[in-house]
Amino acid sequence: MHVIKRCSPILIVEDHLDTREMYAWYLRTRGVRVVEACNSDQALHRVRHPKPAVIVVDLSLPAPGACKLIRTLRVDAPTRRIPIIALNGFGYQHYSDEALQAGCCCVLVKPCLPEVLAEVAAIVRGGESPRDGAAVRTDTCGTLARIIG
């Protein structure tokens, strides 16, 4: 398994408390620093310091929405190069496509086990990212099924 640098946190932007806490807990048990945000405004505030190594954004965030947040992060100079992983629980490809067009490096389809999220986060942080525009799919058990581009 890949290891994420301990000094660089992962920012998890997820409006569902249980899901956010599950991912944060798992990553912390693996020695990863985690910063949490429950909406776009909190994310924009918390992305400043400490600067995260990876940003995880759930696509079902309330207005103004995840894709607007992703586009904002891509335009802003201090955050434009931070890898962004989107979590898609909608089950429709067009949500993944929109997130990729907004600037995500990959999309994980829910249900997504925390182990899978941790592995993909370590890969994108380590420079072994799927090609820009790639979507990472998970099967219904949450295991990494394939990377497509």
N, C-alpha and C positions, 0 to 999 in steps of 0.2 A: 504494500500500500504506500502511496505517496504521502509525504509529510508536509504540512503547511508550516511556514516559518512562524515560530511562536511569537515573535515580536510584532508581527503584522496581523491585526485582527480581521475577522470576517464580519461584515455588516449584514445582518439578516433583517429584511424589510418584509414583514408578514403581519397582516391585521388580525389573524386568528391566534389568540394567545396560546392555546394548547400546541399548535403546530410550531409556532415560533420558539416556545420553551423546549419542545422536543428536540429540534435541530440544535438549539443553543446548548442544551444539556449534553447532547452527544458530542458535539465538537469540543466542549470544555473538558469532557472526560478524556479526550484525546490530546489535551494540552494546548488547544487552540484558544486564543483570546477571541471573544465574541462581543460585538456591540449590537444591540437590538433597537429596532424602530418599528412602530405599529402603523405608520402612515408615511406619505411622501414628505410632509413638512418635517417630521422628526428625522427622516432619512437625510434630508438636505442639511439639517443642522448637525447631525452626528457624523456625517461623512468628512467633516473638516478636521477633526482631531480626536483620536488618532486616525490618520489616513488608513483606510482598510486595504488589505491585499486583494480581496474579492468582495463583491457585493452580490447578495442573493435577494432577488425581488419576486414576490408572488404577484402573478398577473391579475389577481382579483382584488387588488387594493381599491378602496373607495376613491371617489373623485378627489383630485384630478386624474387619478389612475396611474397604473404602473408604466405604461408606455410613455406618458408625458414625463414621468420621473426619469426614465431611462434616457430620453432625448435631452432632458436638462443636464443630466450627468455627462452626456457625450459632448455637449457644447461647452461646458465649463472646463477651462484649462486644467485646474488641479485634479479633476476626476476623469478626464476623457480617456485615459489609458488604463484605468482600473477595470479588470475583467468583470463583467456582469453576467450572472447566471439567472435565468428566469425560471420560475416554477409555474407550470400550466396545469391547473386542475379542471379546466373547462372541457377538455376532451375534443376540442375542435382545432384543426390544423391552422385555421386563419389567425387564431390568437398567438400561436407560436410564430407564424410568419410575421405578424405585426411586431412582435417583440424583437425578432431578429433584424427586421428593417429599422427598428428604433435604435439598435446598437448593442444588443446582447451578443455574447460570444457563443452561447448555447442555451438550449431550453431543456429542462427536465420535466417530464410529464408525470404528474401525480397519479397514483400514490408513488412517492419516492422515499425509499428508506433513507434514514440519516447517513448510513454507511456509504450509500451511492453519492449523496450530496457531498460528503467529505472527500471522497475519492475524486470526483469531478472538480471540486474546488482546488484540491491539491494539484491536479493536472493543469488547470488553467493558470494557476498561480506560478507553477514551475515552468511556464513557457511551452508546455506540450499541449496547448489548447487545440480543440478541434478547429478546423478552418473557420474563418469568419463566415457566418451564415450557416453554420452547422447546427443541427438539433440533436440532442442526446435523448434517446428514447429509453423508457423503462417499461418492462412488462408489468402485468397486473400484480405481480409479487414484489415489485419495486426493485428488481435486479437490473443491472445495466445490460441492456439487450444489444445495442449497437450504436455506433456513431455514424450519422449520415451527413452528407454535405451538399 
